Structures are given as C-alpha cells and as structure tokens.
C-alpha cells in the first residue's frame, strides 16, 4: 500500500502543487470556493484534477 498525504488546496500555491512529484499526494478542496462559471480559479482546479486526486468537502 502506498502511503498518502492530503493538503488543503489554495490557489496561491497552484504552481507548487502542480510541480510536486510526491507519490500519493492528494488535495482537499472546499467546493463552495469553486462554484463559479469559469474564470482562473476554476481553470486551476480543472488542471489540478487532471494530475492529482482531489477530495471535495462542503
């Protein structure tokens, strides 16, 4: 079993989140912060989700 660790995702740390090579890293996302129609914040989340597991909380 691969150990995992989760971090709360913040847009200001997007570049670091995308660059991290850590195996098993996942991100917690507060869904209410991304309930918007488009924009840079949603684009960051979509890109993050392509590469990393995300756990959404309400």
Secondary structure, 3 states (H helix, E strand, C coil): CCCCEEEECCHHHHHHHHHCCCCCEEEEEEHHHHCCCCCHHHHHHHHHHHHCEEEEEC
